[in-house]
């Protein structure tokens, strides 16, 4: 089995948290205010804090893909990192598919949007942002021998 050291686990969990928060920050700061997330923030009494963050305009000069595609990729990465820690004692043949649940779901949703099976707008950049972290994970798993 591939058991990582406590330092690696801590690093993966910290990177997962940073990735999750970074994706959320981009979403909160730059996405349109009419989305369901903002209604939920208002209902929890966090609307003023959200509006304060949005006035910073910290992402006003960013390319559109960083606002609309990058958060999904960061959340995909976050899931892979935390899941790889939680499943580290499983054999690779089980660990790899479990780590792919969220990235593959994101990729399938984009493909289903392209075919019209799911409402929404297909975007190849979204597809890439979901796929890239998982492909990198797959590559690292192929290079890492199974430990017994």
N, C-alpha and C positions, 0 to 999 in steps of 0.2 A: 504494500500500500504506500501511497504517497503522503506521508505525514509531515507537515511543515513545522518549523520551529515556532515557538510562541511569538518571536519577533516578526516573523513573516505573517502570522495570523493577525497580529496587531496592526501591521502595516496595511494588509488587505482590508481590514475593517475600517481603518482610518481613511484609506482611499475611497472605499465604498461610501462612507459618510460624506466626504468632500464632494464626490461625484453627484450624489443624491442632492445635496444642498446647492451645488452649483447649477444643476439642471433646474431646480426649483426657483432659484434666484433669477435666472434668465427668464423663466416662465412668468414669474410675478412682476418683474420689472418691465418686460418688453411686450408681453402678449396683450391683445385687446381686453379692456376692462369688462366686457359683457360676458365673458366665459363663466361657467359654473363655479370654478374655483374661487372667483372673486365674490360671488354671492355667498359661498360658504365662509369665506374670510369675514365678510360683513356680519353674517349671522353669529360668528364666534367673537365678535367685538374687535377684530383685527383689521378692519377696513381702513382705519386711519393710518396704521403702521404700513399697510400695503401702499396706500396713496403717498405716504412720505417716501418710501423706497422708489416709487415710480417717478417722483419729481427729480430724482438725482440725475436722470437721463444718462446713466453710466453706459448704456448700450445703444445710445442714439446713433453712433457712427458705425455700428457693427453691420456686417453683411446680413442679409435676410435669412440665410441658412442657419446662422448662429441663433437666431430667435425662434425659428420654426422647426428646425431639424435637430440641432445639437442637444436640446434637453432630452429627447427620446434616446439618443445615443449615450448620454451621460447616465440616464436611469438604467439603460441596458447594462452598461459597464458596472454600475453599482450593484445590480442584482447578481451579475456573474461573480463579482468579488466576494460578496457576502455568502453566496451559495457555495462557492468553491471552498470556503473555510468550513461551512457547516457540513459539507459532504466529503471532506478530505479523507475520511476513513473508508469510504465506499470504493469499490473497484472502479477503475477508469470507465469501464463499459456502462456503469450506472451513473457516475458522476457527470460525465460529459453531457448526456441528454438532459439531466436535471438542470444543469447550468444554462442550457439553451432554451428553457421554457419561455422566458420573457423575450429574449432577442428573436426567437423563431416566431413567437406570436406577433411581435411588431412587424417582422418581415412579411408574414402571411397577411396581416391586415393591409399592408401596402399593395401586395399582389392582388388581394381581393378588391381593393379600391380600383386598381387598374382594370380589372375585368368587369367591374360594375356589380360584383356580388356583395359589396359592402359600401355603404355611403361614405363619401369623403373624396378627397383629392389625392390621387396618386402622386408621389414625389420620389424620384430616384434618389435624391439626397437623403430623405427619410430612410429609405431602404438601406442605403449605405451606412447611415449612422447607427441603425439597429444591428446591421451585420458585422461591421468592423470589429467591435469588441469581442464578439463571439468567434469570429475567424481568427483573431489574435489568440484567444484562449485555446481554440482547437489546435493551432500551430504549436503553442507551448506544451499542450498535452501530448501531441505526437512526438515531440522532442524529448519528453520526460519519460524515462523508463518506469514501468510499474515496479514498485518495491514490494517485496514479500516479507 
